Every structure is written in structure tokens, then in C-alpha cells.
Amino acid sequence: MKTQNRLVRIVERHSNIQQFVGVETTMTDDGLNLAAAHIQYVRNQLPLMLIQHNDTMDTPDMAHALSRLCGCKAIIEDGKPTHDAELDLFENWNCAHEGVDFSSTKLDPRKIAAVLFEDFIKQAKEIMAKKSPPDPKQVLEYEQLMAMSQGKPVLPEWGLESIFERPVVGVLI
């Protein structure tokens, strides 16, 4: 018996996004929630950069991450399509902590980090393009993101910390 596709709306209570953001998936609510928590958990271990504004991920970023990592189809469109369930990233963020067993997601944390770095780099480019010349701090951050995404180590002298103010050093992916 083939599993039915479901449309799951992704929300974040502090978001100002007016569009419908969600994923089409065959994953269960629990499976999707755990995968999203795993993605947010890995994100929270990465260096906090200027481009990250919130503790939780933005809804479009999560839709794209789930699409790339879990085979879901990201849906971002105007209107309010009928959806089967909702994934609240604010509530989900509370599940994204040490001690949670993420093994059932079968997601590789290094692959999650690589996907997140691609998004961070894209956002950094967009931010730098808005200002000419770009802010030197933004350029440095972009160069650091590029180095990290290529598997180069985070150096202690960069002084980078996670969202939980823990030092981030070494190879991340």
C-alpha cells in the first residue's frame, strides 16, 4: 500500500511571512517533527552569524532543508491551501536539544550542516549585494562561511560561538 502525500504547513509564531510555507510529504507528523528538530539542533551547534536573526529557522529555510534532506517537496506560494497538519518551528525548537535521539531520522549531521551552510552563503551574498561597498564584517563572515563549507577548520581566533554561546572550533562538515 502506497503512503499518501500530505501537505504540512510550516509556521513560526514570530514570522512575518505572508505566504503559505509548507512541504508535501509522506512522512508522519512525528517523523517530520523529529527531522525538523534534528535540522534545528545541528543549526544551533553552528556558529551564530550575522545572517541568523532568530533562534528558530525561518519557515522557507526549513521547507527547503526538509526538501533537500528528506525528499519532501517545498511549497511556498500565495494563498491558503488546505493542509493536513502544521509544524510549528517555535514549539519544534524546544525538541532540538541534547539528549534527543535523532538516530531514527537517518540524517547525517554533516550533510545537514552542508545544506545549512549553502543557505547561509546564499543569504550572506544577498546581504552583501545590498550595500556597496559591502561591510568589511560581512565580507569576513562570508569568507569564514566559505571556508567552513569547504571543510576547513574554524580557528579559535575567529571567536565564533553557537547560539548557546558555546565556542565553535574545528572542522564542522
DRENPA-3360 file (N, C-alpha, C; in nm, 2 decimals, always signed):
BEGIN
1 = MKTQNRLV = +0.08/-0.12/+0.00/+0.00/+0.00/+0.00/+0.09/+0.12/+0.00 ~ +0.06/+0.21/-0.09/+0.14/+0.34/-0.11/+0.10/+0.44/+0.00 ~ +0.20/+0.51/+0.06/+0.17/+0.61/+0.15/+0.12/+0.74/+0.08 ~ +0.02/+0.80/+0.14/-0.04/+0.92/+0.08/+0.05/+1.04/+0.10 ~ +0.06/+1.13/+0.00/+0.12/+1.26/+0.02/+0.03/+1.34/+0.11 ~ +0.09/+1.42/+0.20/+0.02/+1.51/+0.28/+0.08/+1.65/+0.27 ~ +0.00/+1.75/+0.29/+0.06/+1.89/+0.28/+0.06/+1.93/+0.43 ~ +0.18/+1.97/+0.47/+0.21/+2.01/+0.61/+0.25/+2.16/+0.60;
9 = RIVERHSN = +0.18/+2.25/+0.67/+0.21/+2.39/+0.68/+0.32/+2.41/+0.78 ~ +0.42/+2.49/+0.75/+0.53/+2.52/+0.85/+0.50/+2.66/+0.89 ~ +0.49/+2.68/+1.03/+0.47/+2.81/+1.08/+0.58/+2.84/+1.19 ~ +0.59/+2.96/+1.22/+0.68/+3.01/+1.33/+0.61/+3.13/+1.38 ~ +0.57/+3.13/+1.50/+0.48/+3.23/+1.56/+0.53/+3.38/+1.55 ~ +0.66/+3.40/+1.53/+0.72/+3.53/+1.52/+0.74/+3.57/+1.38 ~ +0.71/+3.49/+1.28/+0.73/+3.52/+1.14/+0.64/+3.62/+1.09 ~ +0.69/+3.70/+1.00/+0.60/+3.80/+0.93/+0.57/+3.75/+0.78;
17 = IQQFVGVE = +0.61/+3.63/+0.75/+0.59/+3.58/+0.61/+0.44/+3.57/+0.59 ~ +0.40/+3.63/+0.48/+0.26/+3.63/+0.44/+0.22/+3.51/+0.35 ~ +0.31/+3.45/+0.29/+0.28/+3.33/+0.20/+0.26/+3.21/+0.28 ~ +0.20/+3.11/+0.21/+0.19/+2.98/+0.27/+0.32/+2.91/+0.25 ~ +0.38/+2.85/+0.36/+0.50/+2.78/+0.35/+0.48/+2.64/+0.41 ~ +0.52/+2.54/+0.33/+0.50/+2.41/+0.38/+0.57/+2.30/+0.30 ~ +0.55/+2.18/+0.32/+0.61/+2.07/+0.25/+0.50/+1.97/+0.21 ~ +0.52/+1.91/+0.10/+0.44/+1.79/+0.07/+0.52/+1.67/+0.10;
25 = TTMTDDGL = +0.47/+1.58/+0.18/+0.55/+1.47/+0.23/+0.47/+1.34/+0.25 ~ +0.53/+1.23/+0.26/+0.47/+1.11/+0.31/+0.51/+1.08/+0.45 ~ +0.59/+1.16/+0.51/+0.64/+1.14/+0.64/+0.53/+1.16/+0.74 ~ +0.54/+1.08/+0.85/+0.44/+1.10/+0.96/+0.47/+1.23/+1.03 ~ +0.37/+1.28/+1.11/+0.39/+1.40/+1.19/+0.51/+1.39/+1.28 ~ +0.52/+1.28/+1.35/+0.63/+1.25/+1.44/+0.77/+1.25/+1.37 ~ +0.77/+1.18/+1.25/+0.89/+1.18/+1.17/+0.93/+1.31/+1.12 ~ +0.84/+1.39/+1.07/+0.87/+1.52/+1.02/+0.91/+1.62/+1.14;
33 = NLAAAHIQ = +0.85/+1.61/+1.25/+0.88/+1.69/+1.37/+1.03/+1.65/+1.41 ~ +1.06/+1.53/+1.42/+1.19/+1.49/+1.46/+1.30/+1.53/+1.36 ~ +1.27/+1.52/+1.23/+1.37/+1.56/+1.13/+1.39/+1.71/+1.14 ~ +1.28/+1.79/+1.16/+1.29/+1.93/+1.17/+1.37/+1.97/+1.30 ~ +1.35/+1.90/+1.41/+1.42/+1.92/+1.53/+1.57/+1.89/+1.51 ~ +1.60/+1.78/+1.44/+1.74/+1.75/+1.41/+1.81/+1.86/+1.33 ~ +1.74/+1.91/+1.23/+1.79/+2.02/+1.15/+1.82/+2.14/+1.24 ~ +1.72/+2.18/+1.32/+1.74/+2.29/+1.41/+1.85/+2.27/+1.51;
41 = YVRNQLPL = +1.86/+2.14/+1.56/+1.97/+2.11/+1.66/+2.11/+2.13/+1.59 ~ +2.13/+2.08/+1.47/+2.26/+2.10/+1.40/+2.28/+2.25/+1.38 ~ +2.18/+2.32/+1.34/+2.19/+2.46/+1.31/+2.24/+2.53/+1.44 ~ +2.18/+2.49/+1.55/+2.22/+2.56/+1.68/+2.36/+2.53/+1.73 ~ +2.42/+2.43/+1.67/+2.56/+2.40/+1.70/+2.66/+2.47/+1.61 ~ +2.61/+2.53/+1.50/+2.70/+2.60/+1.41/+2.72/+2.74/+1.46 ~ +2.82/+2.81/+1.41/+2.85/+2.95/+1.46/+2.73/+3.04/+1.43 ~ +2.70/+3.12/+1.53/+2.60/+3.23/+1.51/+2.66/+3.34/+1.43;
49 = MLIQHNDT = +2.59/+3.36/+1.31/+2.65/+3.46/+1.22/+2.55/+3.57/+1.21 ~ +2.59/+3.68/+1.14/+2.51/+3.80/+1.13/+2.38/+3.77/+1.05 ~ +2.38/+3.67/+0.97/+2.26/+3.64/+0.88/+2.15/+3.57/+0.96 ~ +2.18/+3.51/+1.08/+2.08/+3.44/+1.15/+2.02/+3.54/+1.25 ~ +1.89/+3.56/+1.24/+1.82/+3.66/+1.31/+1.75/+3.60/+1.43 ~ +1.71/+3.48/+1.42/+1.62/+3.42/+1.53/+1.68/+3.29/+1.58 ~ +1.63/+3.25/+1.70/+1.67/+3.12/+1.75/+1.63/+3.01/+1.66 ~ +1.50/+3.02/+1.61/+1.44/+2.92/+1.52/+1.48/+2.95/+1.38;
57 = MDTPDMAH = +1.47/+2.85/+1.29/+1.49/+2.88/+1.15/+1.36/+2.95/+1.09 ~ +1.39/+3.02/+0.98/+1.28/+3.08/+0.91/+1.20/+2.97/+0.84 ~ +1.07/+2.99/+0.82/+0.99/+2.88/+0.76/+1.04/+2.84/+0.62 ~ +1.07/+2.94/+0.53/+1.11/+2.89/+0.40/+1.25/+2.81/+0.40 ~ +1.34/+2.85/+0.49/+1.46/+2.78/+0.51/+1.44/+2.64/+0.55 ~ +1.34/+2.62/+0.64/+1.31/+2.48/+0.69/+1.25/+2.40/+0.58 ~ +1.16/+2.46/+0.50/+1.09/+2.39/+0.39/+1.20/+2.35/+0.29 ~ +1.29/+2.43/+0.26/+1.40/+2.40/+0.16/+1.49/+2.29/+0.22;
65 = ALSRLCGC = +1.52/+2.30/+0.35/+1.61/+2.20/+0.42/+1.54/+2.06/+0.42 ~ +1.41/+2.06/+0.45/+1.34/+1.93/+0.45/+1.33/+1.88/+0.31 ~ +1.32/+1.96/+0.21/+1.31/+1.92/+0.07/+1.44/+1.85/+0.03 ~ +1.55/+1.92/+0.07/+1.68/+1.87/+0.02/+1.73/+1.75/+0.11 ~ +1.69/+1.74/+0.23/+1.74/+1.63/+0.32/+1.65/+1.51/+0.33 ~ +1.52/+1.54/+0.32/+1.42/+1.43/+0.35/+1.33/+1.40/+0.23 ~ +1.36/+1.46/+0.11/+1.28/+1.42/+0.00/+1.14/+1.48/-0.01 ~ +1.11/+1.58/+0.08/+0.98/+1.65/+0.08/+0.98/+1.75/-0.04;
73 = KAIIEDGK = +0.87/+1.79/-0.08/+0.86/+1.90/-0.18/+0.82/+2.03/-0.11 ~ +0.91/+2.13/-0.12/+0.88/+2.26/-0.06/+0.77/+2.33/-0.14 ~ +0.68/+2.39/-0.06/+0.57/+2.46/-0.12/+0.57/+2.60/-0.06 ~ +0.60/+2.70/-0.14/+0.59/+2.84/-0.10/+0.51/+2.91/-0.20 ~ +0.39/+2.96/-0.16/+0.30/+3.02/-0.26/+0.20/+3.11/-0.19 ~ +0.15/+3.20/-0.27/+0.04/+3.29/-0.21/-0.08/+3.20/-0.19 ~ -0.17/+3.25/-0.10/-0.29/+3.18/-0.08/-0.28/+3.09/+0.05 ~ -0.39/+3.03/+0.07/-0.40/+2.94/+0.19/-0.45/+2.80/+0.15;
81 = PTHDAELD = -0.37/+2.72/+0.09/-0.41/+2.59/+0.06/-0.46/+2.51/+0.18 ~ -0.55/+2.42/+0.16/-0.59/+2.33/+0.27/-0.47/+2.24/+0.30 ~ -0.44/+2.22/+0.43/-0.33/+2.14/+0.47/-0.37/+2.04/+0.57 ~ -0.29/+1.93/+0.58/-0.33/+1.82/+0.66/-0.28/+1.83/+0.81 ~ -0.17/+1.91/+0.82/-0.11/+1.92/+0.96/-0.03/+2.05/+0.96 ~ +0.02/+2.08/+1.08/+0.11/+2.20/+1.09/+0.23/+2.16/+1.17 ~ +0.34/+2.22/+1.13/+0.47/+2.21/+1.20/+0.51/+2.34/+1.26 ~ +0.50/+2.37/+1.39/+0.54/+2.49/+1.45/+0.68/+2.49/+1.49;
89 = LFENWNCA = +0.76/+2.57/+1.42/+0.91/+2.57/+1.44/+0.94/+2.62/+1.58 ~ +0.86/+2.71/+1.64/+0.89/+2.76/+1.77/+0.88/+2.64/+1.87 ~ +0.77/+2.57/+1.86/+0.75/+2.45/+1.95/+0.85/+2.35/+1.92 ~ +0.88/+2.33/+1.79/+0.98/+2.23/+1.75/+1.12/+2.26/+1.80 ~ +1.15/+2.39/+1.81/+1.28/+2.43/+1.86/+1.30/+2.37/+2.00 ~ +1.20/+2.36/+2.08/+1.21/+2.31/+2.22/+1.25/+2.16/+2.22 ~ +1.23/+2.09/+2.10/+1.27/+1.95/+2.09/+1.41/+1.93/+2.04 ~ +1.47/+2.05/+2.00/+1.60/+2.04/+1.94/+1.71/+2.06/+2.04;
97 = HEGVDFSS = +1.73/+1.97/+2.13/+1.83/+1.98/+2.23/+1.91/+1.85/+2.25 ~ +2.02/+1.86/+2.33/+2.10/+1.75/+2.36/+2.01/+1.64/+2.43 ~ +2.04/+1.52/+2.41/+1.97/+1.41/+2.48/+1.86/+1.36/+2.39 ~ +1.82/+1.42/+2.29/+1.72/+1.37/+2.20/+1.78/+1.27/+2.11 ~ +1.72/+1.16/+2.09/+1.77/+1.05/+2.00/+1.72/+1.08/+1.86 ~ +1.82/+1.13/+1.78/+1.78/+1.17/+1.64/+1.82/+1.05/+1.54 ~ +1.86/+0.94/+1.59/+1.90/+0.83/+1.50/+1.80/+0.78/+1.41 ~ +1.67/+0.79/+1.44/+1.56/+0.74/+1.35/+1.54/+0.83/+1.23;
105 = TKLDPRKI = +1.60/+0.95/+1.24/+1.59/+1.04/+1.12/+1.68/+1.00/+1.01 ~ +1.78/+0.92/+1.04/+1.88/+0.87/+0.94/+1.94/+0.99/+0.86 ~ +1.94/+1.11/+0.93/+2.01/+1.22/+0.87/+2.15/+1.24/+0.92 ~ +2.24/+1.26/+0.83/+2.38/+1.28/+0.87/+2.40/+1.42/+0.91 ~ +2.45/+1.45/+1.03/+2.47/+1.59/+1.08/+2.56/+1.67/+0.99 ~ +2.66/+1.60/+0.93/+2.75/+1.68/+0.83/+2.67/+1.72/+0.71 ~ +2.58/+1.63/+0.66/+2.50/+1.67/+0.54/+2.41/+1.78/+0.58 ~ +2.35/+1.78/+0.70/+2.26/+1.89/+0.74/+2.34/+2.02/+0.74;
113 = AAVLFEDF = +2.46/+2.01/+0.80/+2.54/+2.13/+0.81/+2.58/+2.18/+0.67 ~ +2.61/+2.10/+0.58/+2.64/+2.14/+0.44/+2.53/+2.21/+0.38 ~ +2.41/+2.16/+0.39/+2.29/+2.22/+0.34/+2.26/+2.36/+0.40 ~ +2.28/+2.36/+0.53/+2.26/+2.49/+0.60/+2.37/+2.59/+0.56 ~ +2.49/+2.55/+0.54/+2.60/+2.64/+0.50/+2.56/+2.70/+0.36 ~ +2.51/+2.61/+0.27/+2.47/+2.66/+0.14/+2.37/+2.78/+0.15 ~ +2.27/+2.76/+0.24/+2.17/+2.86/+0.26/+2.24/+2.99/+0.33 ~ +2.32/+2.97/+0.42/+2.39/+3.08/+0.49/+2.47/+3.16/+0.39;
121 = IKQAKEIM = +2.54/+3.09/+0.30/+2.62/+3.16/+0.20/+2.54/+3.24/+0.10 ~ +2.43/+3.18/+0.06/+2.33/+3.25/-0.03/+2.28/+3.38/+0.04 ~ +2.24/+3.36/+0.16/+2.19/+3.48/+0.24/+2.30/+3.59/+0.26 ~ +2.42/+3.54/+0.28/+2.53/+3.64/+0.30/+2.56/+3.72/+0.17 ~ +2.55/+3.65/+0.06/+2.57/+3.71/-0.07/+2.46/+3.82/-0.10 ~ +2.34/+3.78/-0.06/+2.22/+3.87/-0.08/+2.24/+4.00/+0.01 ~ +2.29/+3.98/+0.13/+2.31/+4.09/+0.22/+2.42/+4.18/+0.17 ~ +2.53/+4.12/+0.13/+2.64/+4.20/+0.08/+2.61/+4.27/-0.05;
129 = AKKSPPDP = +2.52/+4.22/-0.14/+2.48/+4.28/-0.26/+2.40/+4.41/-0.24 ~ +2.34/+4.42/-0.12/+2.26/+4.54/-0.09/+2.34/+4.66/-0.05 ~ +2.46/+4.64/-0.03/+2.55/+4.76/+0.02/+2.68/+4.76/-0.06 ~ +2.70/+4.88/-0.12/+2.82/+4.89/-0.20/+2.91/+5.01/-0.14 ~ +3.03/+4.98/-0.10/+3.09/+4.85/-0.09/+3.03/+4.78/+0.03 ~ +3.05/+4.64/+0.03/+2.99/+4.57/+0.14/+3.07/+4.60/+0.27 ~ +3.00/+4.58/+0.38/+3.05/+4.60/+0.51/+3.17/+4.50/+0.53 ~ +3.29/+4.54/+0.58/+3.40/+4.45/+0.59/+3.37/+4.33/+0.68;
137 = KQVLEYEQ = +3.29/+4.36/+0.79/+3.25/+4.25/+0.87/+3.17/+4.14/+0.80 ~ +3.08/+4.18/+0.71/+3.00/+4.09/+0.63/+3.09/+4.01/+0.53 ~ +3.19/+4.08/+0.48/+3.28/+4.01/+0.39/+3.36/+3.91/+0.46 ~ +3.41/+3.94/+0.58/+3.48/+3.85/+0.66/+3.40/+3.73/+0.70 ~ +3.27/+3.75/+0.73/+3.18/+3.64/+0.77/+3.16/+3.55/+0.64 ~ +3.14/+3.61/+0.53/+3.12/+3.54/+0.41/+3.25/+3.45/+0.38 ~ +3.37/+3.50/+0.40/+3.49/+3.43/+0.38/+3.50/+3.31/+0.48 ~ +3.46/+3.34/+0.60/+3.46/+3.23/+0.70/+3.35/+3.12/+0.67;
145 = LMAMSQGK = +3.24/+3.16/+0.62/+3.13/+3.07/+0.58/+3.19/+2.98/+0.47 ~ +3.25/+3.04/+0.37/+3.31/+2.97/+0.26/+3.41/+2.86/+0.30 ~ +3.50/+2.91/+0.39/+3.60/+2.82/+0.45/+3.53/+2.70/+0.52 ~ +3.43/+2.73/+0.61/+3.37/+2.62/+0.68/+3.30/+2.53/+0.59 ~ +3.23/+2.58/+0.48/+3.16/+2.49/+0.39/+3.25/+2.40/+0.31 ~ +3.37/+2.44/+0.30/+3.47/+2.36/+0.23/+3.55/+2.26/+0.32 ~ +3.50/+2.25/+0.44/+3.56/+2.16/+0.54/+3.69/+2.21/+0.61 ~ +3.71/+2.34/+0.60/+3.83/+2.39/+0.66/+3.79/+2.42/+0.81;
153 = PVLPEWGL = +3.89/+2.41/+0.90/+3.85/+2.43/+1.04/+3.82/+2.57/+1.08 ~ +3.73/+2.58/+1.18/+3.70/+2.71/+1.24/+3.82/+2.74/+1.34 ~ +3.89/+2.85/+1.33/+4.00/+2.88/+1.41/+3.96/+2.94/+1.54 ~ +4.02/+2.91/+1.65/+3.98/+2.97/+1.78/+3.99/+3.13/+1.77 ~ +4.08/+3.18/+1.70/+4.10/+3.33/+1.70/+3.98/+3.40/+1.62 ~ +3.90/+3.32/+1.56/+3.78/+3.38/+1.49/+3.68/+3.42/+1.60 ~ +3.68/+3.35/+1.71/+3.59/+3.39/+1.82/+3.45/+3.36/+1.80 ~ +3.42/+3.25/+1.72/+3.28/+3.22/+1.69/+3.22/+3.14/+1.80;
161 = ESIFERPV = +3.09/+3.16/+1.82/+3.01/+3.09/+1.92/+2.88/+3.04/+1.86 ~ +2.82/+2.94/+1.92/+2.69/+2.89/+1.88/+2.59/+2.98/+1.94 ~ +2.46/+2.95/+1.91/+2.35/+3.03/+1.96/+2.35/+3.02/+2.11 ~ +2.40/+2.92/+2.17/+2.41/+2.89/+2.31/+2.53/+2.95/+2.38 ~ +2.61/+3.03/+2.30/+2.73/+3.10/+2.35/+2.84/+3.00/+2.38 ~ +2.84/+2.88/+2.31/+2.95/+2.79/+2.33/+3.05/+2.81/+2.21 ~ +3.18/+2.81/+2.24/+3.28/+2.83/+2.14/+3.26/+2.72/+2.03 ~ +3.28/+2.76/+1.90/+3.28/+2.67/+1.79/+3.42/+2.67/+1.73;
169 = VGVLI = +3.48/+2.56/+1.73/+3.61/+2.54/+1.67/+3.62/+2.41/+1.60 ~ +3.72/+2.40/+1.50/+3.74/+2.27/+1.44/+3.66/+2.26/+1.31 ~ +3.67/+2.14/+1.25/+3.60/+2.11/+1.12/+3.46/+2.08/+1.15 ~ +3.37/+2.14/+1.08/+3.22/+2.13/+1.11/+3.16/+2.03/+1.01 ~ +3.21/+2.02/+0.89/+3.15/+1.93/+0.79/+3.26/+1.85/+0.72;
% end
